Amino acid sequence: MTKTMSVRPKEASFFDHLDELRGRLIKSVLAVIAAGGFFYLFIDQALEIIIKPVGRIVFTSPGDAFTARVMLAFLGGFFLALPVILFQVWRFVAGGLKEHEIRYIRFFGPCSLVLFFFGGIFAYFVFIPISVRFLLSFSTASIVPMITIKNYMSFVVTMLLAFGVIFELPLILMFLTKLGIATPEFLVQKRRHAIVIILIVSAFLTPPDCVTQLIMAAPLMALYEAGIIVSKLTYRG
């Protein structure tokens, strides 16, 4: 009887958390759908902005143009709903956090969001135009580029998300320093290893040419150096 009484509160607590998680997931999904629906009202203008670096694209399947619109609407809805999603995550985890952990999240959360947006902006205004112009420069009178909307949208979405994550690097290094996992001296000593990893990651994410690889690797290296500076400012030996 005693064992039964001791288990029930844990089971109830677990299912309460599960029910809360389900509710917050539903709210997040509804926020993305609503934001995506709103973004779809401006989908033609958004497509023109996205396609601008390449000039003109084609589609080879009847459903490609519609799929591209839906993909772009979902991406725009996700970005617009990101504050709501982060708020739902915060409300779910805040109850189980200690005071100093809450202070960390209140700092790292907004900073992470800002850096993610800056990464997307850099990808669109710097990386995508330069890489597209470079790759299209190899076309000739007999080699005409016919870029499909499906492949181009996949490339754009991948680069926007990749640079959004990449721009989190200084914040990640700062967080590791706060936790005592990394020190400024360690980051300086491992700089060469970091450069090799950066080049490998850049080669994996970019088209198979050295120019676009270096265009991605350069800001990554700069962000690593910025992370070292931030680590020195926050490190307490």
C-alpha positions as CSV (number, residue, x, y, z in Angstrom):
1,M,0.0,0.0,0.0
2,T,2.8,2.3,0.9
3,K,4.6,1.6,-2.4
4,T,1.4,2.4,-4.4
5,M,0.9,5.7,-2.6
6,S,4.5,6.8,-3.3
7,V,4.3,6.0,-7.0
8,R,1.0,7.8,-7.8
9,P,2.2,11.4,-7.3
10,K,5.2,10.7,-9.5
11,E,2.9,9.3,-12.2
12,A,0.5,12.2,-11.9
13,S,3.4,14.7,-12.0
14,F,4.8,13.0,-15.1
15,F,1.5,13.1,-17.0
16,D,0.9,16.7,-15.9
17,H,4.2,17.6,-17.5
18,L,3.3,15.6,-20.6
19,D,0.0,17.3,-20.9
20,E,1.6,20.7,-20.5
21,L,4.2,19.8,-23.2
22,R,1.4,18.8,-25.6
23,G,-0.4,22.0,-25.0
24,R,2.6,24.2,-25.6
25,L,3.5,22.2,-28.7
26,I,0.0,22.8,-30.0
27,K,0.3,26.5,-29.3
28,S,3.6,26.6,-31.1
29,V,2.3,24.8,-34.1
30,L,-0.8,27.0,-34.3
31,A,1.5,30.1,-34.0
32,V,3.6,28.9,-37.0
33,I,0.4,28.1,-39.0
34,A,-1.1,31.5,-38.3
35,A,2.1,33.4,-39.0
36,G,2.6,31.3,-42.2
37,G,-0.9,32.2,-43.3
38,F,-0.2,35.9,-42.7
39,F,3.2,35.6,-44.5
40,Y,1.4,33.9,-47.5
41,L,-0.4,37.2,-48.1
42,F,2.9,38.7,-49.2
43,I,4.3,35.5,-50.8
44,D,4.8,37.0,-54.3
45,Q,6.8,39.9,-52.9
46,A,8.8,37.5,-50.8
47,L,9.5,35.3,-53.8
48,E,10.8,38.2,-55.8
49,I,13.1,39.2,-52.9
50,I,14.4,35.6,-52.6
51,I,14.9,35.1,-56.3
52,K,16.5,38.5,-56.9
53,P,20.2,37.2,-56.5
54,V,19.7,34.7,-59.3
55,G,17.4,36.8,-61.5
56,R,15.2,34.2,-63.0
57,I,14.4,30.5,-62.3
58,V,12.2,27.8,-63.8
59,F,10.2,24.8,-62.6
60,T,10.2,21.4,-64.2
61,S,7.2,19.8,-62.4
62,P,3.6,21.2,-62.2
63,G,3.7,21.2,-58.4
64,D,7.1,22.8,-57.9
65,A,5.9,26.4,-57.9
66,F,3.2,25.7,-55.4
67,T,5.6,23.6,-53.2
68,A,8.1,26.5,-53.2
69,R,5.4,28.9,-52.1
70,V,4.4,26.6,-49.2
71,M,8.0,26.1,-48.2
72,L,8.6,29.8,-48.2
73,A,5.4,30.5,-46.2
74,F,6.4,27.9,-43.6
75,L,9.9,29.3,-43.3
76,G,8.5,32.9,-43.0
77,G,5.9,31.7,-40.5
78,F,8.6,29.9,-38.5
79,F,10.7,33.1,-38.3
80,L,7.7,35.2,-37.4
81,A,6.5,32.8,-34.7
82,L,10.0,32.2,-33.3
83,P,9.4,34.5,-30.3
84,V,6.2,32.6,-29.5
85,I,7.9,29.3,-29.8
86,L,10.8,30.4,-27.5
87,F,8.3,31.8,-25.0
88,Q,6.4,28.5,-24.9
89,V,9.8,26.6,-24.3
90,W,10.6,29.1,-21.6
91,R,7.3,28.6,-19.8
92,F,7.7,24.9,-19.9
93,V,11.2,24.7,-18.5
94,A,11.2,27.7,-16.2
95,G,9.5,25.9,-13.3
96,G,12.3,23.4,-12.9
97,L,15.2,25.8,-13.1
98,K,17.2,27.4,-10.4
99,E,17.6,31.2,-10.0
100,H,21.0,31.4,-11.6
101,E,19.9,29.1,-14.5
102,I,17.0,31.4,-15.1
103,R,19.3,34.4,-15.3
104,Y,21.5,32.6,-17.9
105,I,18.5,31.8,-20.1
106,R,17.1,35.4,-19.8
107,F,20.5,36.5,-21.2
108,F,21.2,33.8,-23.7
109,G,17.7,33.4,-25.1
110,P,17.3,37.0,-26.6
111,C,21.0,37.1,-27.6
112,S,20.6,33.7,-29.4
113,L,17.5,35.0,-31.3
114,V,19.3,38.2,-32.4
115,L,22.4,36.3,-33.6
116,F,20.2,33.9,-35.5
117,F,18.5,36.7,-37.4
118,F,21.9,38.4,-38.1
119,G,23.1,35.1,-39.5
120,G,20.1,34.9,-41.9
121,I,20.6,38.5,-42.9
122,F,24.3,37.8,-43.7
123,A,23.4,34.8,-45.7
124,Y,20.9,36.6,-47.8
125,F,22.7,39.9,-48.4
126,V,26.3,38.6,-48.6
127,F,26.8,34.9,-49.1
128,I,23.9,34.0,-51.5
129,P,24.5,36.9,-53.9
130,I,28.3,36.4,-54.1
131,S,28.1,32.6,-54.4
132,V,25.3,32.8,-57.0
133,R,27.2,35.4,-59.1
134,F,30.4,33.3,-58.9
135,L,28.8,30.1,-59.9
136,L,26.8,31.7,-62.8
137,S,29.9,33.3,-64.1
138,F,30.9,30.0,-65.6
139,S,28.0,30.0,-68.0
140,T,28.7,30.6,-71.7
141,A,26.7,31.0,-74.9
142,S,26.4,27.2,-75.1
143,I,26.2,26.6,-71.4
144,V,23.0,28.3,-70.2
145,P,21.9,28.2,-66.6
146,M,18.4,26.8,-65.9
147,I,18.0,26.9,-62.2
148,T,14.9,25.2,-60.9
149,I,12.8,26.8,-58.2
150,K,12.9,23.5,-56.2
151,N,16.7,23.4,-56.1
152,Y,17.2,27.1,-55.5
153,M,14.7,27.3,-52.6
154,S,16.4,24.3,-51.0
155,F,19.7,26.1,-51.3
156,V,18.4,29.3,-49.9
157,V,16.6,27.7,-47.0
158,T,19.7,25.6,-46.1
159,M,22.0,28.6,-46.2
160,L,19.6,30.8,-44.2
161,L,19.3,28.2,-41.4
162,A,23.0,27.2,-41.6
163,F,24.2,30.8,-41.1
164,G,21.6,31.4,-38.4
165,V,23.1,28.5,-36.4
166,I,26.7,29.4,-37.3
167,F,26.3,32.9,-35.9
168,E,25.5,31.3,-32.5
169,L,29.2,30.3,-32.2
170,P,30.4,33.2,-29.9
171,L,27.4,32.6,-27.6
172,I,28.1,28.9,-27.5
173,L,31.8,29.5,-26.6
174,M,30.7,32.0,-23.9
175,F,28.3,29.4,-22.5
176,L,31.0,26.7,-22.4
177,T,33.3,29.2,-20.6
178,K,30.5,30.0,-18.1
179,L,30.1,26.2,-17.4
180,G,33.9,25.8,-17.0
181,I,34.1,23.4,-19.9
182,A,36.3,25.7,-22.0
183,T,38.8,28.5,-21.1
184,P,40.3,31.3,-23.3
185,E,43.6,29.5,-23.3
186,F,42.1,26.3,-24.4
187,L,40.2,28.0,-27.3
188,V,43.5,29.7,-28.4
189,Q,45.4,26.5,-28.3
190,K,42.8,24.7,-30.3
191,R,42.5,27.4,-33.0
192,R,44.2,25.3,-35.7
193,H,41.9,22.4,-35.0
194,A,38.9,24.8,-35.1
195,I,40.0,26.1,-38.5
196,V,40.2,22.6,-39.9
197,I,36.7,21.8,-38.5
198,I,35.4,25.1,-39.9
199,L,36.7,24.2,-43.4
200,I,35.2,20.8,-43.2
201,V,31.8,22.1,-42.1
202,S,31.9,24.8,-44.8
203,A,32.7,22.2,-47.5
204,F,29.8,20.1,-46.4
205,L,27.3,22.9,-46.4
206,T,28.3,24.8,-49.5
207,P,28.3,23.9,-53.2
208,P,31.4,21.9,-54.3
209,D,33.7,24.8,-55.0
210,C,36.4,26.5,-53.0
211,V,35.1,30.0,-53.3
212,T,31.8,29.5,-51.6
213,Q,33.5,27.3,-49.0
214,L,35.9,30.2,-48.2
215,I,33.0,32.7,-48.2
216,M,31.3,30.6,-45.4
217,A,34.6,29.8,-43.6
218,A,35.7,33.4,-43.3
219,P,32.9,34.6,-41.1
220,L,33.0,31.4,-39.1
221,M,36.7,32.0,-38.3
222,A,35.9,35.6,-37.4
223,L,33.1,34.4,-35.1
224,Y,35.5,31.9,-33.5
225,E,37.9,34.8,-32.8
226,A,35.0,36.8,-31.4
227,G,34.1,33.9,-29.2
228,I,37.6,33.9,-27.8
229,I,37.3,37.6,-27.0
230,V,33.9,37.0,-25.3
231,S,35.4,34.0,-23.4
232,K,38.2,36.2,-22.1
233,L,35.7,38.8,-20.9
234,T,33.5,36.2,-19.1
235,Y,36.2,33.8,-17.8
236,R,36.9,33.7,-14.1
237,G,40.0,31.7,-13.3
